[in-house]
Amino acid sequence: MSDRESEHLDDMQVSAMIAGEAGALLLDLRDAFGPVDSPEIADELRKAGDRRSHEHIVARFAELRPDDVVLSEEGVDDPARLDADRVWIVDPLDGTREFGQGRSDFAVHIVLWSRDEHAPTGAILSAGTVELPAQKSARRTDDIAPAIRGLPDDRPVRIVASRTRPPKVLAAAVDILAAKLAEHGHDRGVEVIDVGSVGAKVHEILSGRAEAYVHDTGFWEWDVAAPLAVAHAYGLTATHLDGSPVAFNIPRPYVTDLIVGLPSLVLDLQAAMSEAARA
């Protein structure tokens, strides 16, 4: 694409293009490393992936959106973002561990935060992309979303959780949720599955392989922002565990907890988590 052509790209096109480029870069990098047969090589690959994807993304935004601020996991936090009207929240490689293990559940996250005094949190998220290069897939906030489905009738309801930091009360909450759902005729039970990147977790829900995702031990804005924006675009519920909206571009860019899922399930899951925490 020529410089003249790229000047006319809208924000969504810029987001999708840069995320796609970064995803291709990551796949090429992993292929170039060859077999990852030691912890040292895996660590080197992860560090190279984080760095090179970040450098590419920042350089492309400098070309295509030079007046905007970029908040990236791998960059230096620029305090100018707190007064800016437009901030790109970026995770150049979410699921770094999985990337180094040769897995497919890693992602590139890009989303635009824009100040909006009429929004509940004072801003909106738009032009969001969750690029899943090893799965040859991408989820975008401008996708035409299908109708929200109901709970599955041929398998257990699936809750996605972190492989390394699942909620401590999740096992108890799953039992409570299964009992609640059985009262409404869903007797297939509830099971927990683990997936890497937050973007990959949301992708599992959007692909019909899971119904909700819950996390209560905190993570950074770049982990969450693009997947949350995509989830909202697809009609999922995506909030804090107490149902309040998640704010972004705050002084300490940290998100304490998150629940994402089918609207028909989230209230019951929230109640189950709360009940398990009180027990």
DRENBAVO-179850 format. One record per residue (C-alpha): residue number from 1; residue in one letter; x, y, z. Coordinates in Angstrom, 1 decimal, always signed. Example, Ala and Ser with C-alpha at 12.3 -4.5 7.8 and 13.67 -1.06 7.14 Angstrom:
BEGIN
<bami:1	torse:A	u:+12.3	v:-4.5	w:+7.8>
<bami:2	torse:S	u:+13.7	v:-1.1	w:+7.1>
! end
This chain:
BEGIN
<bami:1	torse:M	u:+0.0	v:+0.0	w:+0.0>
<bami:2	torse:S	u:+1.4	v:+3.4	w:-1.0>
<bami:3	torse:D	u:+1.7	v:+6.3	w:+1.5>
<bami:4	torse:R	u:-1.0	v:+8.2	w:-0.4>
<bami:5	torse:E	u:-3.4	v:+5.3	w:-0.1>
<bami:6	torse:S	u:-2.7	v:+4.8	w:+3.6>
<bami:7	torse:E	u:-3.5	v:+8.4	w:+4.3>
<bami:8	torse:H	u:-7.1	v:+7.7	w:+3.6>
<bami:9	torse:L	u:-7.5	v:+4.7	w:+5.9>
<bami:10	torse:D	u:-10.1	v:+5.1	w:+8.7>
<bami:11	torse:D	u:-9.3	v:+4.1	w:+12.3>
<bami:12	torse:M	u:-10.7	v:+0.6	w:+11.9>
<bami:13	torse:Q	u:-8.7	v:-0.1	w:+8.8>
<bami:14	torse:V	u:-5.5	v:+1.2	w:+10.5>
<bami:15	torse:S	u:-6.2	v:-1.0	w:+13.6>
<bami:16	torse:A	u:-6.8	v:-4.2	w:+11.5>
<bami:17	torse:M	u:-3.9	v:-3.6	w:+9.2>
<bami:18	torse:I	u:-1.3	v:-3.0	w:+11.9>
<bami:19	torse:A	u:-2.6	v:-5.9	w:+14.0>
<bami:20	torse:G	u:-2.4	v:-8.2	w:+10.9>
<bami:21	torse:E	u:+1.1	v:-7.0	w:+10.1>
<bami:22	torse:A	u:+2.2	v:-7.7	w:+13.7>
<bami:23	torse:G	u:+0.6	v:-11.1	w:+13.7>
<bami:24	torse:A	u:+2.4	v:-12.1	w:+10.5>
<bami:25	torse:L	u:+5.7	v:-10.8	w:+11.9>
<bami:26	torse:L	u:+5.2	v:-13.0	w:+15.0>
<bami:27	torse:L	u:+4.5	v:-16.1	w:+13.0>
<bami:28	torse:D	u:+7.6	v:-15.5	w:+10.8>
<bami:29	torse:L	u:+9.7	v:-14.9	w:+13.9>
<bami:30	torse:R	u:+8.6	v:-18.2	w:+15.5>
<bami:31	torse:D	u:+9.2	v:-20.1	w:+12.3>
<bami:32	torse:A	u:+12.7	v:-18.6	w:+12.0>
<bami:33	torse:F	u:+13.6	v:-19.7	w:+15.5>
<bami:34	torse:G	u:+12.9	v:-23.3	w:+14.5>
<bami:35	torse:P	u:+12.4	v:-26.0	w:+17.3>
<bami:36	torse:V	u:+12.1	v:-24.4	w:+20.7>
<bami:37	torse:D	u:+13.7	v:-27.2	w:+22.6>
<bami:38	torse:S	u:+15.0	v:-25.5	w:+25.8>
<bami:39	torse:P	u:+13.7	v:-22.9	w:+28.3>
<bami:40	torse:E	u:+16.5	v:-20.5	w:+27.2>
<bami:41	torse:I	u:+15.4	v:-20.6	w:+23.6>
<bami:42	torse:A	u:+11.7	v:-20.2	w:+24.6>
<bami:43	torse:D	u:+12.6	v:-17.2	w:+26.7>
<bami:44	torse:E	u:+14.6	v:-15.6	w:+23.9>
<bami:45	torse:L	u:+11.7	v:-16.2	w:+21.5>
<bami:46	torse:R	u:+9.2	v:-14.6	w:+23.9>
<bami:47	torse:K	u:+11.4	v:-11.5	w:+24.4>
<bami:48	torse:A	u:+12.0	v:-11.1	w:+20.7>
<bami:49	torse:G	u:+8.3	v:-11.4	w:+20.0>
<bami:50	torse:D	u:+7.3	v:-8.8	w:+22.5>
<bami:51	torse:R	u:+10.0	v:-6.4	w:+21.3>
<bami:52	torse:R	u:+9.7	v:-6.7	w:+17.6>
<bami:53	torse:S	u:+5.9	v:-6.6	w:+17.5>
<bami:54	torse:H	u:+5.9	v:-3.5	w:+19.7>
<bami:55	torse:E	u:+8.5	v:-1.8	w:+17.6>
<bami:56	torse:H	u:+6.5	v:-2.5	w:+14.4>
<bami:57	torse:I	u:+3.2	v:-1.3	w:+15.9>
<bami:58	torse:V	u:+4.7	v:+1.9	w:+17.3>
<bami:59	torse:A	u:+6.4	v:+2.7	w:+14.1>
<bami:60	torse:R	u:+3.3	v:+2.2	w:+12.1>
<bami:61	torse:F	u:+1.2	v:+4.4	w:+14.3>
<bami:62	torse:A	u:+3.9	v:+7.1	w:+14.1>
<bami:63	torse:E	u:+3.4	v:+6.9	w:+10.3>
<bami:64	torse:L	u:-0.4	v:+6.7	w:+10.2>
<bami:65	torse:R	u:-1.6	v:+8.4	w:+13.3>
<bami:66	torse:P	u:+1.3	v:+10.6	w:+14.4>
<bami:67	torse:D	u:-0.9	v:+12.9	w:+16.6>
<bami:68	torse:D	u:-2.2	v:+10.0	w:+18.7>
<bami:69	torse:V	u:-0.7	v:+8.5	w:+21.9>
<bami:70	torse:V	u:+0.1	v:+4.8	w:+22.2>
<bami:71	torse:L	u:-0.1	v:+2.9	w:+25.4>
<bami:72	torse:S	u:+1.7	v:-0.4	w:+24.9>
<bami:73	torse:E	u:+2.7	v:-3.1	w:+27.3>
<bami:74	torse:E	u:+6.3	v:-3.0	w:+26.0>
<bami:75	torse:G	u:+6.6	v:+0.8	w:+25.8>
<bami:76	torse:V	u:+7.3	v:+3.6	w:+28.3>
<bami:77	torse:D	u:+4.1	v:+5.0	w:+29.8>
<bami:78	torse:D	u:+3.7	v:+8.5	w:+28.4>
<bami:79	torse:P	u:+1.8	v:+10.7	w:+30.9>
<bami:80	torse:A	u:+0.6	v:+12.8	w:+28.0>
<bami:81	torse:R	u:-2.0	v:+10.1	w:+27.4>
<bami:82	torse:L	u:-4.0	v:+11.3	w:+30.5>
<bami:83	torse:D	u:-4.8	v:+14.6	w:+28.8>
<bami:84	torse:A	u:-5.0	v:+13.2	w:+25.2>
<bami:85	torse:D	u:-8.3	v:+12.7	w:+23.4>
<bami:86	torse:R	u:-7.2	v:+9.7	w:+21.5>
<bami:87	torse:V	u:-5.0	v:+6.8	w:+22.9>
<bami:88	torse:W	u:-4.3	v:+3.5	w:+21.2>
<bami:89	torse:I	u:-4.1	v:+0.7	w:+23.8>
<bami:90	torse:V	u:-1.9	v:-2.0	w:+22.5>
<bami:91	torse:D	u:-0.7	v:-5.4	w:+23.6>
<bami:92	torse:P	u:+1.9	v:-6.4	w:+20.9>
<bami:93	torse:L	u:+1.8	v:-10.0	w:+22.1>
<bami:94	torse:D	u:-0.8	v:-11.2	w:+24.5>
<bami:95	torse:G	u:-0.2	v:-14.8	w:+25.6>
<bami:96	torse:T	u:+3.6	v:-14.5	w:+25.5>
<bami:97	torse:R	u:+4.0	v:-17.8	w:+27.4>
<bami:98	torse:E	u:+1.8	v:-19.6	w:+24.8>
<bami:99	torse:F	u:+3.7	v:-18.0	w:+21.9>
<bami:100	torse:G	u:+6.9	v:-19.4	w:+23.3>
<bami:101	torse:Q	u:+5.4	v:-22.8	w:+23.7>
<bami:102	torse:G	u:+4.4	v:-23.0	w:+20.1>
<bami:103	torse:R	u:+0.7	v:-22.8	w:+20.9>
<bami:104	torse:S	u:-2.0	v:-21.0	w:+18.9>
<bami:105	torse:D	u:-3.7	v:-19.1	w:+21.8>
<bami:106	torse:F	u:-1.8	v:-15.9	w:+21.6>
<bami:107	torse:A	u:-3.0	v:-12.6	w:+20.1>
<bami:108	torse:V	u:-2.2	v:-9.0	w:+19.1>
<bami:109	torse:H	u:-4.6	v:-6.5	w:+20.7>
<bami:110	torse:I	u:-5.2	v:-3.0	w:+19.3>
<bami:111	torse:V	u:-8.0	v:-0.6	w:+20.2>
<bami:112	torse:L	u:-8.7	v:+3.1	w:+20.2>
<bami:113	torse:W	u:-9.7	v:+4.9	w:+23.4>
<bami:114	torse:S	u:-11.5	v:+8.2	w:+22.7>
<bami:115	torse:R	u:-12.7	v:+10.8	w:+25.2>
<bami:116	torse:D	u:-16.5	v:+11.1	w:+25.2>
<bami:117	torse:E	u:-18.1	v:+13.0	w:+28.0>
<bami:118	torse:H	u:-21.5	v:+11.3	w:+27.3>
<bami:119	torse:A	u:-20.1	v:+7.8	w:+27.9>
<bami:120	torse:P	u:-20.5	v:+6.2	w:+31.4>
<bami:121	torse:T	u:-16.7	v:+6.1	w:+31.9>
<bami:122	torse:G	u:-16.0	v:+9.3	w:+30.1>
<bami:123	torse:A	u:-14.7	v:+7.6	w:+27.0>
<bami:124	torse:I	u:-15.4	v:+5.0	w:+24.4>
<bami:125	torse:L	u:-13.5	v:+2.2	w:+22.8>
<bami:126	torse:S	u:-13.6	v:+1.7	w:+19.0>
<bami:127	torse:A	u:-11.5	v:+0.4	w:+16.1>
<bami:128	torse:G	u:-10.7	v:-2.7	w:+18.1>
<bami:129	torse:T	u:-8.9	v:-5.7	w:+16.7>
<bami:130	torse:V	u:-8.0	v:-9.0	w:+18.3>
<bami:131	torse:E	u:-5.6	v:-10.7	w:+15.8>
<bami:132	torse:L	u:-5.1	v:-14.4	w:+16.3>
<bami:133	torse:P	u:-2.4	v:-15.2	w:+13.7>
<bami:134	torse:A	u:-1.8	v:-18.8	w:+14.5>
<bami:135	torse:Q	u:-5.5	v:-19.5	w:+14.3>
<bami:136	torse:K	u:-5.8	v:-17.6	w:+11.0>
<bami:137	torse:S	u:-8.5	v:-15.5	w:+12.6>
<bami:138	torse:A	u:-9.3	v:-12.0	w:+13.7>
<bami:139	torse:R	u:-12.1	v:-10.4	w:+15.7>
<bami:140	torse:R	u:-13.0	v:-6.8	w:+15.0>
<bami:141	torse:T	u:-15.4	v:-4.2	w:+16.4>
<bami:142	torse:D	u:-16.8	v:-3.7	w:+13.0>
<bami:143	torse:D	u:-17.6	v:-7.4	w:+12.4>
<bami:144	torse:I	u:-21.2	v:-8.2	w:+11.6>
<bami:145	torse:A	u:-22.2	v:-10.0	w:+14.8>
<bami:146	torse:P	u:-24.5	v:-13.0	w:+14.7>
<bami:147	torse:A	u:-27.5	v:-13.3	w:+16.9>
<bami:148	torse:I	u:-26.6	v:-14.1	w:+20.5>
<bami:149	torse:R	u:-27.0	v:-17.8	w:+21.1>
<bami:150	torse:G	u:-28.5	v:-19.6	w:+24.1>
<bami:151	torse:L	u:-26.8	v:-22.1	w:+26.3>
<bami:152	torse:P	u:-25.6	v:-25.4	w:+24.7>
<bami:153	torse:D	u:-27.9	v:-28.4	w:+25.0>
<bami:154	torse:D	u:-25.4	v:-31.0	w:+23.9>
<bami:155	torse:R	u:-22.5	v:-30.4	w:+26.3>
<bami:156	torse:P	u:-21.6	v:-28.7	w:+29.6>
<bami:157	torse:V	u:-21.6	v:-24.9	w:+29.9>
<bami:158	torse:R	u:-17.9	v:-23.9	w:+29.7>
<bami:159	torse:I	u:-16.2	v:-21.2	w:+31.7>
<bami:160	torse:V	u:-12.8	v:-20.0	w:+30.4>
<bami:161	torse:A	u:-10.2	v:-19.1	w:+33.1>
<bami:162	torse:S	u:-6.6	v:-18.4	w:+33.3>
<bami:163	torse:R	u:-4.3	v:-21.4	w:+33.2>
<bami:164	torse:T	u:-2.0	v:-19.9	w:+35.9>
<bami:165	torse:R	u:-4.3	v:-17.6	w:+37.9>
<bami:166	torse:P	u:-7.9	v:-18.9	w:+38.0>
<bami:167	torse:P	u:-10.2	v:-17.4	w:+40.6>
<bami:168	torse:K	u:-9.7	v:-19.2	w:+43.9>
<bami:169	torse:V	u:-13.4	v:-19.7	w:+44.3>
<bami:170	torse:L	u:-14.0	v:-20.8	w:+40.8>
<bami:171	torse:A	u:-14.4	v:-24.5	w:+41.6>
<bami:172	torse:A	u:-17.0	v:-23.8	w:+44.2>
<bami:173	torse:A	u:-18.7	v:-21.2	w:+42.0>
<bami:174	torse:V	u:-19.0	v:-23.8	w:+39.2>
<bami:175	torse:D	u:-20.8	v:-26.2	w:+41.5>
<bami:176	torse:I	u:-23.2	v:-23.4	w:+42.5>
<bami:177	torse:L	u:-23.8	v:-22.4	w:+38.9>
<bami:178	torse:A	u:-24.4	v:-25.9	w:+37.8>
<bami:179	torse:A	u:-27.1	v:-26.3	w:+40.5>
<bami:180	torse:K	u:-28.7	v:-23.0	w:+39.4>
<bami:181	torse:L	u:-28.8	v:-24.0	w:+35.8>
<bami:182	torse:A	u:-30.2	v:-27.4	w:+36.6>
<bami:183	torse:E	u:-33.2	v:-25.6	w:+38.2>
<bami:184	torse:H	u:-33.8	v:-24.1	w:+34.8>
<bami:185	torse:G	u:-33.6	v:-27.4	w:+32.9>
<bami:186	torse:H	u:-29.9	v:-27.3	w:+31.9>
<bami:187	torse:D	u:-28.6	v:-30.6	w:+33.4>
<bami:188	torse:R	u:-25.4	v:-31.0	w:+31.4>
<bami:189	torse:G	u:-23.3	v:-29.4	w:+34.1>
<bami:190	torse:V	u:-20.5	v:-26.7	w:+34.0>
<bami:191	torse:E	u:-16.8	v:-27.2	w:+33.3>
<bami:192	torse:V	u:-13.7	v:-25.0	w:+33.3>
<bami:193	torse:I	u:-11.3	v:-24.8	w:+30.4>
<bami:194	torse:D	u:-8.0	v:-22.9	w:+30.3>
<bami:195	torse:V	u:-6.8	v:-20.7	w:+27.4>
<bami:196	torse:G	u:-3.9	v:-18.3	w:+27.1>
<bami:197	torse:S	u:-4.5	v:-14.7	w:+25.8>
<bami:198	torse:V	u:-7.5	v:-12.8	w:+26.9>
<bami:199	torse:G	u:-8.2	v:-12.2	w:+23.3>
<bami:200	torse:A	u:-8.1	v:-15.9	w:+22.7>
<bami:201	torse:K	u:-10.4	v:-16.5	w:+25.6>
<bami:202	torse:V	u:-13.0	v:-14.1	w:+24.2>
<bami:203	torse:H	u:-12.6	v:-15.8	w:+20.8>
<bami:204	torse:E	u:-13.5	v:-19.1	w:+22.4>
<bami:205	torse:I	u:-16.9	v:-17.6	w:+23.5>
<bami:206	torse:L	u:-17.5	v:-16.0	w:+20.1>
<bami:207	torse:S	u:-16.6	v:-19.3	w:+18.3>
<bami:208	torse:G	u:-19.3	v:-21.1	w:+20.3>
<bami:209	torse:R	u:-16.8	v:-23.3	w:+22.3>
<bami:210	torse:A	u:-17.4	v:-21.5	w:+25.6>
<bami:211	torse:E	u:-20.0	v:-19.3	w:+27.3>
<bami:212	torse:A	u:-18.1	v:-17.1	w:+29.7>
<bami:213	torse:Y	u:-14.8	v:-15.9	w:+31.0>
<bami:214	torse:V	u:-14.0	v:-14.8	w:+34.5>
<bami:215	torse:H	u:-10.9	v:-13.4	w:+36.1>
<bami:216	torse:D	u:-10.5	v:-11.8	w:+39.6>
<bami:217	torse:T	u:-6.8	v:-11.3	w:+40.2>
<bami:218	torse:G	u:-6.2	v:-8.3	w:+38.0>
<bami:219	torse:F	u:-4.3	v:-7.5	w:+34.8>
<bami:220	torse:W	u:-3.3	v:-4.5	w:+32.7>
<bami:221	torse:E	u:-5.4	v:-2.4	w:+30.4>
<bami:222	torse:W	u:-3.6	v:-3.7	w:+27.3>
<bami:223	torse:D	u:-4.6	v:-7.3	w:+28.2>
<bami:224	torse:V	u:-8.3	v:-6.4	w:+28.4>
<bami:225	torse:A	u:-9.2	v:-3.3	w:+26.3>
<bami:226	torse:A	u:-9.4	v:-4.7	w:+22.8>
<bami:227	torse:P	u:-11.0	v:-8.0	w:+23.8>
<bami:228	torse:L	u:-13.6	v:-6.1	w:+25.8>
<bami:229	torse:A	u:-14.4	v:-3.8	w:+22.9>
<bami:230	torse:V	u:-14.8	v:-6.8	w:+20.6>
<bami:231	torse:A	u:-17.0	v:-8.6	w:+23.1>
<bami:232	torse:H	u:-19.3	v:-5.6	w:+23.4>
<bami:233	torse:A	u:-19.5	v:-5.3	w:+19.6>
<bami:234	torse:Y	u:-20.7	v:-8.9	w:+19.4>
<bami:235	torse:G	u:-23.3	v:-8.3	w:+22.1>
<bami:236	torse:L	u:-21.7	v:-10.1	w:+25.0>
<bami:237	torse:T	u:-21.7	v:-8.7	w:+28.5>
<bami:238	torse:A	u:-18.3	v:-7.5	w:+29.5>
<bami:239	torse:T	u:-17.9	v:-5.7	w:+32.9>
<bami:240	torse:H	u:-16.3	v:-5.8	w:+36.3>
<bami:241	torse:L	u:-17.5	v:-8.7	w:+38.4>
<bami:242	torse:D	u:-19.9	v:-6.4	w:+40.2>
<bami:243	torse:G	u:-21.5	v:-5.3	w:+36.9>
<bami:244	torse:S	u:-19.9	v:-1.9	w:+36.7>
<bami:245	torse:P	u:-18.3	v:-0.7	w:+33.5>
<bami:246	torse:V	u:-14.5	v:-1.0	w:+33.1>
<bami:247	torse:A	u:-12.7	v:+2.3	w:+32.7>
<bami:248	torse:F	u:-9.5	v:+2.7	w:+30.6>
<bami:249	torse:N	u:-6.6	v:+5.1	w:+30.2>
<bami:250	torse:I	u:-6.5	v:+5.7	w:+34.0>
<bami:251	torse:P	u:-3.3	v:+6.8	w:+35.8>
<bami:252	torse:R	u:-2.4	v:+3.3	w:+36.8>
<bami:253	torse:P	u:-3.6	v:+1.3	w:+33.8>
<bami:254	torse:Y	u:-4.8	v:-1.7	w:+35.8>
<bami:255	torse:V	u:-8.0	v:-3.6	w:+35.7>
<bami:256	torse:T	u:-8.9	v:-5.4	w:+38.9>
<bami:257	torse:D	u:-11.3	v:-8.1	w:+37.5>
<bami:258	torse:L	u:-13.4	v:-9.0	w:+34.5>
<bami:259	torse:I	u:-16.4	v:-11.1	w:+33.5>
<bami:260	torse:V	u:-17.3	v:-11.6	w:+29.8>
<bami:261	torse:G	u:-20.1	v:-13.9	w:+28.6>
<bami:262	torse:L	u:-23.5	v:-14.6	w:+27.1>
<bami:263	torse:P	u:-26.0	v:-12.1	w:+28.7>
<bami:264	torse:S	u:-28.2	v:-15.1	w:+29.6>
<bami:265	torse:L	u:-25.4	v:-16.6	w:+31.8>
<bami:266	torse:V	u:-23.5	v:-13.7	w:+33.3>
<bami:267	torse:L	u:-25.9	v:-12.8	w:+36.0>
<bami:268	torse:D	u:-26.0	v:-16.4	w:+37.3>
<bami:269	torse:L	u:-22.3	v:-16.6	w:+37.1>
<bami:270	torse:Q	u:-21.8	v:-13.4	w:+39.0>
<bami:271	torse:A	u:-24.2	v:-14.6	w:+41.7>
<bami:272	torse:A	u:-22.4	v:-17.9	w:+41.9>
<bami:273	torse:M	u:-19.0	v:-16.2	w:+42.3>
<bami:274	torse:S	u:-20.4	v:-13.9	w:+45.0>
<bami:275	torse:E	u:-22.0	v:-16.8	w:+46.9>
<bami:276	torse:A	u:-18.8	v:-18.9	w:+46.7>
<bami:277	torse:A	u:-16.7	v:-15.9	w:+48.0>
<bami:278	torse:R	u:-19.0	v:-15.6	w:+51.0>
<bami:279	torse:A	u:-18.9	v:-19.3	w:+51.9>
! end
